Protein backbone atom coordinates (compact mmCIF):
# COMPACT_ATOMS: atom_id res chain seq x y z
CA UNK A 1 0.00 0.00 0.00
CA UNK A 2 1.29 3.45 -0.88
CA UNK A 3 2.08 6.01 1.75
CA UNK A 4 0.76 9.54 1.30
CA UNK A 5 2.51 12.84 1.75
CA UNK A 6 0.64 16.09 1.55
CA UNK A 7 1.82 19.40 0.22
CA UNK A 8 0.34 22.58 1.65
CA UNK A 9 -0.23 25.37 -0.89
CA UNK A 10 -0.78 29.04 -0.13
CA UNK A 11 -2.73 30.64 -2.97
CA UNK A 12 -2.45 34.28 -4.04
CA UNK A 13 -5.90 34.97 -2.58
CA UNK A 14 -4.77 33.61 0.84
CA UNK A 15 -6.64 30.29 0.52
CA UNK A 16 -4.85 27.20 1.80
CA UNK A 17 -5.23 23.78 0.26
CA UNK A 18 -3.42 20.47 0.48
CA UNK A 19 -2.95 17.72 -2.03
CA UNK A 20 -2.15 14.15 -1.02
CA UNK A 21 0.75 12.78 -3.04
CA UNK A 22 1.06 9.00 -3.14
CA UNK A 23 4.62 7.75 -2.73
CA UNK A 24 6.07 4.30 -3.05
CA UNK A 25 9.40 5.26 -1.53
CA UNK A 26 9.84 8.01 1.03
CA UNK A 27 11.77 10.17 -1.42
CA UNK A 28 9.81 9.54 -4.63
CA UNK A 29 6.55 11.32 -5.41
CA UNK A 30 4.61 9.42 -8.05
CA UNK A 31 2.02 12.06 -8.82
CA UNK A 32 2.76 15.72 -8.30
CA UNK A 33 -0.14 17.90 -9.45
CA UNK A 34 0.43 21.43 -10.60
CA UNK A 35 -1.50 24.18 -8.86
CA UNK A 36 -1.05 27.20 -11.12
CA UNK A 37 -2.35 29.80 -8.66
CA UNK A 38 0.13 28.90 -5.91
CA UNK A 39 2.58 31.64 -5.04
CA UNK A 40 4.59 29.71 -2.49
CA UNK A 41 4.76 26.25 -1.01
CA UNK A 42 5.83 24.57 2.16
CA UNK A 43 5.95 20.84 2.60
CA UNK A 44 5.12 18.81 5.68
CA UNK A 45 4.33 15.13 6.04
CA UNK A 46 0.64 15.04 6.95
CA UNK A 47 -0.01 11.34 6.32
CA UNK A 48 -3.07 10.93 4.11
CA UNK A 49 -5.04 13.84 5.57
CA UNK A 50 -6.45 15.92 2.74
CA UNK A 51 -8.44 19.14 2.42
CA UNK A 52 -10.71 19.57 -0.60
CA UNK A 53 -9.06 21.02 -3.69
CA UNK A 54 -10.99 21.98 -6.80
CA UNK A 55 -10.49 20.04 -10.03
CA UNK A 56 -9.49 23.27 -11.75
CA UNK A 57 -6.64 23.75 -9.30
CA UNK A 58 -5.32 20.25 -10.01
CA UNK A 59 -5.32 20.59 -13.78
CA UNK A 60 -2.33 21.81 -15.69
CA UNK A 61 -2.25 25.52 -16.32
CA UNK A 62 -4.04 26.54 -19.51
CA UNK A 63 -2.33 29.93 -19.47
CA UNK A 64 0.42 29.61 -22.06
CA UNK A 65 3.81 31.21 -21.66
CA UNK A 66 4.53 33.95 -24.14
CA UNK A 67 8.03 34.36 -25.57
CA UNK A 68 9.12 37.47 -27.43
CA UNK A 69 12.41 38.52 -28.95
CA UNK A 70 13.30 42.09 -27.94
CA UNK A 71 15.74 44.25 -29.85
CA UNK A 72 16.12 47.66 -28.30
CA UNK A 73 18.17 50.60 -29.55
CA UNK A 74 18.85 53.68 -27.50
CA UNK A 75 21.18 55.36 -25.06
CA UNK A 76 22.81 53.81 -21.96
CA UNK A 77 24.97 56.06 -19.74
CA UNK A 78 25.06 58.59 -22.58
CA UNK A 79 26.40 56.15 -25.22
CA UNK A 80 24.53 54.53 -28.10
CA UNK A 81 23.57 51.01 -27.06
CA UNK A 82 21.72 47.90 -28.22
CA UNK A 83 19.91 45.34 -26.06
CA UNK A 84 19.00 42.01 -27.62
CA UNK A 85 17.35 39.06 -25.87
CA UNK A 86 14.34 36.94 -25.07
CA UNK A 87 11.48 38.02 -22.82
CA UNK A 88 9.18 35.44 -21.29
CA UNK A 89 5.80 36.24 -19.79
CA UNK A 90 4.20 33.40 -17.83
CA UNK A 91 0.64 34.22 -16.69
CA UNK A 92 -0.57 32.27 -13.69
CA UNK A 93 -4.26 33.13 -13.74
CA UNK A 94 -7.03 34.19 -16.11
CA UNK A 95 -6.74 37.83 -15.00
CA UNK A 96 -3.36 38.13 -16.69
CA UNK A 97 -1.26 38.25 -13.53
CA UNK A 98 2.07 36.64 -14.23
CA UNK A 99 5.83 36.78 -14.14
CA UNK A 100 8.22 38.41 -16.60
CA UNK A 101 11.77 37.17 -17.21
CA UNK A 102 14.38 38.53 -19.60
CA UNK A 103 17.85 37.29 -20.55
CA UNK A 104 19.96 38.96 -23.19
CA UNK A 105 23.00 40.97 -24.14
CA UNK A 106 23.74 44.66 -23.93
CA UNK A 107 26.36 46.38 -26.10
CA UNK A 108 27.53 49.98 -25.69
CA UNK A 109 30.74 51.94 -26.28
CA UNK A 110 32.54 48.87 -27.65
CA UNK A 111 31.72 46.73 -24.60
CA UNK A 112 29.36 43.77 -24.49
CA UNK A 113 27.73 42.28 -21.42
CA UNK A 114 24.73 40.42 -20.14
CA UNK A 115 21.41 41.71 -18.85
CA UNK A 116 18.88 39.75 -16.80
CA UNK A 117 15.72 40.85 -15.02
CA UNK A 118 12.56 39.32 -13.64
CA UNK A 119 9.48 40.34 -11.73
CA UNK A 120 5.75 40.83 -11.68
CA UNK A 121 4.01 43.57 -13.73
CA UNK A 122 2.03 44.70 -10.67
CA UNK A 123 5.26 45.46 -8.81
CA UNK A 124 7.32 46.99 -11.64
CA UNK A 125 10.03 48.08 -12.22
CA UNK A 126 11.53 44.63 -12.60
CA UNK A 127 14.70 43.94 -10.61
CA UNK A 128 17.74 42.83 -12.54
CA UNK A 129 21.46 42.85 -13.10
CA UNK A 130 23.62 44.19 -15.91
CA UNK A 131 27.14 42.75 -16.04
CA UNK A 132 30.14 43.08 -18.29
CA UNK A 133 33.92 43.35 -18.37
CA UNK A 134 33.89 46.37 -16.02
CA UNK A 135 31.71 44.72 -13.34
CA UNK A 136 28.06 44.27 -12.47
CA UNK A 137 25.30 46.54 -11.22
CA UNK A 138 21.71 46.20 -10.05
CA UNK A 139 19.10 47.71 -12.34
CA UNK A 140 15.36 48.36 -12.43
CA UNK A 141 13.59 47.92 -15.77
CA UNK A 142 10.27 48.99 -17.29
CA UNK A 143 10.18 47.09 -20.58
CA UNK A 144 6.72 47.70 -21.98
CA UNK A 145 6.19 51.44 -21.65
CA UNK A 146 4.63 52.57 -24.93
CA UNK A 147 7.20 50.67 -27.01
CA UNK A 148 10.09 51.85 -24.87
CA UNK A 149 12.40 50.20 -22.35
CA UNK A 150 13.56 52.38 -19.47
CA UNK A 151 16.45 51.27 -17.27
CA UNK A 152 17.00 52.70 -13.82
CA UNK A 153 19.93 52.49 -11.46
CA UNK A 154 18.99 49.70 -9.07
CA UNK A 155 20.32 51.36 -5.92
CA UNK A 156 17.90 52.08 -3.12
CA UNK A 157 17.02 55.77 -2.93
CA UNK A 158 14.67 58.04 -1.03
CA UNK A 159 13.80 59.93 -4.21
CA UNK A 160 12.88 58.80 -7.69
CA UNK A 161 15.29 56.31 -9.30
CA UNK A 162 17.98 57.66 -11.65
CA UNK A 163 17.34 56.81 -15.31
CA UNK A 164 20.50 55.34 -16.88
CA UNK A 165 19.05 54.25 -20.23
CA UNK A 166 16.12 54.70 -22.59
CA UNK A 167 15.47 52.50 -25.59
CA UNK A 168 12.99 52.04 -28.40
CA UNK A 169 11.90 48.37 -28.39
CA UNK A 170 11.06 46.18 -31.36
CA UNK A 171 9.13 43.07 -30.33
CA UNK A 172 9.34 40.00 -32.49
N, C-alpha and C positions, 0 to 999 in steps of 0.2 A: 504494500500500500504506500502511496506517495505521501510524503510530508508536505505541509503547506507553509509557506512564508508569506507574509503580507507586507505590502509597501504602502506607506501612508503618503498621500498626495495633498498638497496645499494648492488649491486653485486660485487664480487671479482674483476671483470674487469672494475669497476668504472661506469657501466651502472646503471641507475636509472629506476625503473618501479613501477607502482602502481597497486593494485588489489582492485576492489570494493567488499566490503563484505556486503551482505544484512543482516540487523538486524531487528528483530521484537520488541525488546526492546532495549533501549540505551546501556545496558550492556551485551547483549547476541549476539554473532556472530554466525550466523547459518552455514555459510560455510567459513571455513578458509583454503585456499589452501596452500600447502607446496611449497616453492620455494627453492630447494636444493642448489642453488648456492649463496644464500644470506649469507653474512658474518655479517651483522648487520641490525637492523631494527629501525625505529622510526615511531611512529604512530601520525597521525594528522587527524582530521575530515575534509575531503575534499568534503563532499556531495557525489554526484554520479559521479564526474569527474573521468575519467579513461584514463590512457595512455595504449597503446597497450602492451600486454605481450604475449610472445609466448606460444603455447600449451605445449611445452616441459617443460617450466618453471613452469606451473601449475600442471603438473602431479607429482605423488609421486615419490620420488627418487628411481631409479632402482639400485643404488649402495648399495649393502648389507653390513651391519656391519659385521665385522669379529671378533669373540671372540677366544682367545687362552689362555690356562692355561700355566703359566710360573712357572717353578721350577728352581731356580738358586742356585748353590752352589759355594762358594768362600770365600773371605776374606773381612771383614769390620772392619776398624780401627785396623787391625792387628790380629783379631780373626776370627776363622772359623765361617761362617755364612750361613744361608739358607734364601732365599726369595721365597715365594710361593703366587701366586695370579692370578687374571684374568686381561688380557690385551684386551682392545677393540680398534679396528681401525674402524673408520667410515668415509669412503671416501665421499666427497661431489661433485666430478665431475668425468668425464670419464678419466681424466689425472692421477688419483690416488692421488690427493691432498686430505687430510683428517685430522682428529683429532685422537690422541692417548690418551687413558685413562687407568690407571692401579690402582688397589686397591688390597692390599694384606698384608701379615704379613712378618716381618723380625725377625729372631731369631739369637742371637749371645751371646756368653759368659754367657749363662744361663738366658738371658733376652729376652723377646718377646715384639714386638711392632707392629705398623702399618706403612705402607708405601703407599703413594698415589702420583701420578704424572699425568700430562696431558700436551698436547701441540700439535704442528704441526711439522711433520717431516722436513719441510723446515726451521724451526727455532730452531732445536734441539741445545743443550740438552733441554729435557723437564723439566719444573719446578715442584717441588714437595715438600713434607714434609715427614719426618720420625719422628715418635713419639713413646715414650715408657715410662717406669716408671721413667726414669731419665730426661725427658723433651722432647722437640721437636726441630727440626732443619730443615732449608730449604736445599734442595738438588737439584742437576741437574743430569739428567739421560740420558744416551744413552743406549737403550735397545735392539738394533738390529745391533750390530757391530760385524759381523762375528761370530755369536753364543755367543757373550759375552754381559754382562751388565756391564756398567761402571758407578759408582756413584761418583759425585763430590760434594764438599762442596758448598752449594748454596749461600755463601756470595759473594757480589760484590767485584771484585778485578781488579787491573790494569793489572795484569799478567795473565798467564793461570790459570784455576781453579785447586784447589788441589784435587787429586784423593783420595777418602776415601774408595773405595771398588771396587773390580773387581770380576766378577762372570762368570761361564760357565752356559749358559741358555739351558734348555730343554723345547721345545715348544710342547704343546700337545693339 
